[in-house]
Amino acid sequence: MIALPRLFAHRCGGAGAPENTLAGLRAAVAAGCRAVEFDVMLSGDGTPVLIHDETLERTTNGTGEVSCTPDRVLFALDAGHGEPIPTLVQAADFCMRHDLLANVEIKPASGHDAATGEAVARYVAAHWCGTMPLLSSFSAEALAAAQRVAPQLHYGQLFEDVPHDWLQRQRTLGARTLHCDHARLRDDVLAEAAAAGVPVLCYTVNDAAQARSLFARGVAAVFSDRLDLLA
């Protein structure tokens, strides 16, 4: 069983800063969080960067698809309050310096599943030291590609609604944790996970009473936009 903090700051710093930015990581540290979650996608030049959407419009002042945007354009954009889009290298360096547990969500753009999984896993395996991150993804293809190039890393399956064959998939991938939508979490999944020694992590929980209920049911950790959720 992996020892996990109960709270992961969602998309770096929850509501405390623009999502998936270094400002978010700074906000998480300032709030006393010991664990963070962020999304990683490949730029048009193949650089792993922190961003959630396949397009730039919602979270930056840019337009177009992330996977078609070169680095020279991408890194000149404003991701909120003057914050640039960070690279995985920058986020990893911050997490290592501050001893943060990171859940790196591999978030491939359409058609880039294997390439994204491989790129993230190769970087983490070669450069991350100290508290090793969890690598999770909704994409089974991305996780399988990551596991092929770096089987020694810690992986987590990510679902909205957990399928009935999740444990078989877990063992095939060598995954250690199970991540899912808290509103769709079934008691039979929790029982199966407990019997198999698999920690269950739930997103996105912003109500303290709801978090307490999930912990009482056996959930190991939650992802939240509220950095004071457990205060």
Backbone torsions as a table, in degrees:
resi	resn	phi	psi	omega
1	MET	NA	130.9	179.2
2	ILE	-81.3	133.7	174.7
3	ALA	-77.9	121.8	-175.2
4	LEU	-125.8	139.5	166.0
5	PRO	-62.3	153.3	-177.0
6	ARG	-77.5	-20.2	-176.0
7	LEU	-123.1	128.3	169.9
8	PHE	-110.6	128.6	175.0
9	ALA	-70.7	120.8	-173.3
10	HIS	-73.8	130.4	179.3
11	ARG	52.2	47.3	175.9
12	CYS	88.8	-60.8	-173.7
13	GLY	-137.2	21.6	-179.8
14	GLY	57.3	-136.1	-180.0
15	ALA	-83.9	3.7	-175.5
16	GLY	-80.8	-7.8	-177.0
17	ALA	-169.1	167.6	174.8
18	PRO	-54.8	139.5	-173.0
19	GLU	-66.0	146.9	177.0
20	ASN	55.1	45.1	177.0
21	THR	-129.1	163.4	175.3
22	LEU	-65.7	-29.3	174.6
23	ALA	-60.4	-36.4	175.8
24	GLY	-64.0	-42.8	177.3
25	LEU	-63.2	-39.7	177.2
26	ARG	-63.8	-39.1	178.5
27	ALA	-64.5	-39.8	179.1
28	ALA	-62.2	-45.7	178.6
29	VAL	-63.0	-43.8	-179.6
30	ALA	-61.3	-32.3	-179.8
31	ALA	-84.0	-2.9	179.4
32	GLY	86.3	12.1	177.9
33	CYS	-69.9	142.1	178.7
34	ARG	-108.2	-1.5	-178.7
35	ALA	-144.7	143.6	-178.0
36	VAL	-136.2	158.5	175.5
37	GLU	-127.5	140.8	173.8
38	PHE	-152.2	161.8	-175.5
39	ASP	-103.3	141.0	-179.8
40	VAL	-127.7	128.5	179.5
41	MET	-131.2	161.5	177.9
42	LEU	-92.3	137.2	174.1
43	SER	-74.6	179.4	176.7
44	GLY	-63.3	-21.5	177.4
45	ASP	-96.8	6.1	178.2
46	GLY	82.6	15.1	179.2
47	THR	-85.9	129.1	175.6
48	PRO	-70.4	121.2	-177.3
49	VAL	-129.4	159.2	-179.0
50	LEU	-90.3	110.8	175.5
51	ILE	-164.6	149.6	-176.2
52	HIS	-93.9	-46.6	-173.0
53	ASP	-87.3	154.7	174.7
54	GLU	-72.0	-20.2	178.4
55	THR	-114.7	162.0	-170.7
56	LEU	-90.3	-16.5	-166.0
57	GLU	-61.7	-42.3	-173.1
58	ARG	-68.8	-40.1	-171.0
59	THR	-109.3	-2.8	178.9
60	THR	-138.8	176.6	175.0
61	ASN	-92.1	16.2	178.7
62	GLY	-99.5	177.5	176.9
63	THR	-135.8	157.5	176.5
64	GLY	101.1	-175.6	-176.7
65	GLU	-90.2	136.5	179.4
66	VAL	-57.8	-43.0	-174.7
67	SER	-70.6	-9.4	177.4
68	CYS	-110.2	2.7	-175.5
69	THR	-101.4	122.4	-179.4
70	PRO	-70.5	158.5	-177.3
71	ASP	-56.7	-40.1	-176.4
72	ARG	-61.4	-29.5	176.0
73	VAL	-85.1	-44.5	-174.9
74	LEU	-60.0	-45.2	-173.6
75	PHE	-80.5	-3.5	174.2
76	ALA	-93.1	-4.9	-177.1
77	LEU	-80.8	160.4	176.6
78	ASP	-100.5	118.5	178.9
79	ALA	-94.7	12.9	178.5
80	GLY	122.7	125.5	179.8
81	HIS	54.8	34.6	177.2
82	GLY	80.4	5.2	-179.1
83	GLU	-81.2	133.7	175.2
84	PRO	-80.7	164.6	170.6
85	ILE	-70.6	124.1	-179.5
86	PRO	-82.9	159.0	170.7
87	THR	-90.3	161.9	173.4
88	LEU	-59.7	-36.6	178.9
89	VAL	-58.5	-46.4	-179.3
90	GLN	-65.7	-44.0	-179.6
91	ALA	-65.5	-41.5	179.1
92	ALA	-62.9	-42.6	179.0
93	ASP	-60.0	-43.0	179.1
94	PHE	-62.7	-47.5	-178.3
95	CYS	-62.3	-40.7	178.9
96	MET	-66.8	-40.5	179.8
97	ARG	-66.2	-31.4	-177.0
98	HIS	-104.9	8.8	178.1
99	ASP	52.2	47.9	177.1
100	LEU	-93.0	138.3	168.5
101	LEU	-80.0	124.9	-179.5
102	ALA	-109.7	136.7	165.3
103	ASN	-101.3	105.1	-179.8
104	VAL	-89.5	107.4	177.6
105	GLU	-85.9	116.2	176.0
106	ILE	-74.0	114.5	-171.6
107	LYS	-120.5	77.7	-175.0
108	PRO	-72.8	141.2	168.1
109	ALA	-68.8	157.7	-177.6
110	SER	-53.1	127.3	179.0
111	GLY	86.6	-0.1	-177.2
112	HIS	-118.9	23.9	-174.2
113	ASP	-59.2	-57.3	-175.7
114	ALA	-64.4	-43.2	-178.4
115	ALA	-62.0	-39.9	-179.6
116	THR	-69.2	-45.4	178.0
117	GLY	-58.9	-43.9	179.6
118	GLU	-64.3	-45.4	-177.1
119	ALA	-63.3	-43.6	180.0
120	VAL	-65.8	-47.6	-177.7
121	ALA	-64.3	-40.4	179.2
122	ARG	-62.3	-43.6	-179.6
123	TYR	-64.4	-48.6	-177.5
124	VAL	-60.5	-45.2	-178.7
125	ALA	-63.0	-36.2	-175.3
126	ALA	-84.0	-29.5	-167.7
127	HIS	-124.3	-21.9	-175.0
128	TRP	-80.9	130.9	176.9
129	CYS	-134.0	168.3	-176.3
130	GLY	82.8	-136.1	-179.9
131	THR	-70.1	108.4	-175.3
132	MET	-74.0	142.5	-177.4
133	PRO	-79.1	165.2	165.1
134	LEU	-92.0	136.1	174.0
135	LEU	-109.9	119.6	-179.3
136	SER	-127.4	164.0	177.5
137	SER	-167.6	149.3	168.0
138	PHE	-73.3	-19.5	-175.6
139	SER	-90.2	111.4	176.6
140	ALA	-63.6	-33.1	178.7
141	GLU	-65.6	-42.0	179.0
142	ALA	-65.3	-42.3	179.0
143	LEU	-65.2	-41.4	179.4
144	ALA	-63.7	-40.0	178.4
145	ALA	-65.9	-41.7	178.1
146	ALA	-63.2	-44.3	-178.0
147	GLN	-65.2	-31.8	178.2
148	ARG	-65.1	-39.8	-176.1
149	VAL	-88.5	-20.9	-178.8
150	ALA	-147.5	72.3	-176.4
151	PRO	-66.0	-15.9	-176.7
152	GLN	-79.7	-10.6	-177.4
153	LEU	-78.7	169.4	-178.0
154	HIS	-95.5	121.5	-175.6
155	TYR	-117.6	151.0	176.7
156	GLY	-135.9	133.0	174.3
157	GLN	-78.3	143.9	-176.7
158	LEU	-128.1	124.1	-178.5
159	PHE	-135.7	157.2	163.3
160	GLU	-80.4	-60.8	178.1
161	ASP	-112.5	117.2	-174.2
162	VAL	-67.8	124.4	-180.0
163	PRO	-73.6	160.5	-176.2
164	HIS	-68.3	-23.1	180.0
165	ASP	-98.3	24.6	-174.4
166	TRP	-60.7	-37.1	-176.2
167	LEU	-69.2	-37.1	175.7
168	GLN	-63.1	-44.3	177.3
169	ARG	-62.8	-38.6	179.7
170	GLN	-57.5	-45.9	-177.5
171	ARG	-71.8	-36.2	177.6
172	THR	-62.4	-40.9	-178.5
173	LEU	-83.0	-14.6	-173.3
174	GLY	69.6	29.4	-178.5
175	ALA	-77.6	150.5	-176.4
176	ARG	-107.6	-24.2	-177.0
177	THR	-129.5	160.1	177.8
178	LEU	-122.6	128.1	-177.0
179	HIS	-120.3	138.1	-177.7
180	CYS	-159.1	169.1	175.1
181	ASP	-68.7	123.5	-176.0
182	HIS	-60.8	-31.3	-176.3
183	ALA	-73.5	-15.9	-177.0
184	ARG	-112.3	9.5	-176.4
185	LEU	-76.8	123.5	-178.4
186	ARG	-96.2	149.7	179.5
187	ASP	-64.2	-32.3	179.6
188	ASP	-66.6	-33.0	176.8
189	VAL	-67.6	-43.1	178.8
190	LEU	-62.0	-40.7	179.7
191	ALA	-65.8	-42.5	179.6
192	GLU	-65.6	-40.8	179.2
193	ALA	-65.3	-42.3	179.6
194	ALA	-62.3	-42.5	-179.9
195	ALA	-65.1	-31.7	-179.1
196	ALA	-90.6	-4.1	-179.3
197	GLY	72.0	31.8	-178.5
198	VAL	-104.7	116.2	177.3
199	PRO	-66.1	139.8	178.0
200	VAL	-107.7	128.6	179.5
201	LEU	-118.0	136.5	-173.9
202	CYS	-120.9	140.3	174.4
203	TYR	-117.1	166.6	-36.2
204	THR	-99.5	116.3	-168.8
205	VAL	-106.7	113.6	-176.7
206	ASN	-117.5	8.4	179.1
207	ASP	-117.0	126.2	-174.4
208	ALA	-63.9	-40.7	179.7
209	ALA	-64.9	-37.8	177.7
210	GLN	-64.8	-41.1	177.7
211	ALA	-62.0	-44.1	179.2
212	ARG	-61.8	-39.4	178.5
213	SER	-64.0	-41.9	179.0
214	LEU	-64.6	-42.1	178.4
215	PHE	-63.3	-39.6	179.0
216	ALA	-63.9	-30.0	178.6
217	ARG	-78.6	-14.6	178.6
218	GLY	116.3	4.8	176.8
219	VAL	-67.8	138.4	-176.2
220	ALA	-83.1	-37.0	-174.6
221	ALA	-158.4	158.9	177.7
222	VAL	-129.2	152.4	171.7
223	PHE	-99.2	132.5	-174.1
224	SER	-143.4	149.0	171.5
225	ASP	-83.5	-13.3	-179.8
226	ARG	-97.7	108.6	-178.2
227	LEU	-72.4	-16.1	178.1
228	ASP	-100.8	16.8	-172.5
229	LEU	-55.7	-39.3	-174.8
230	LEU	-101.2	10.1	-178.7
231	ALA	-69.4	NA	NA
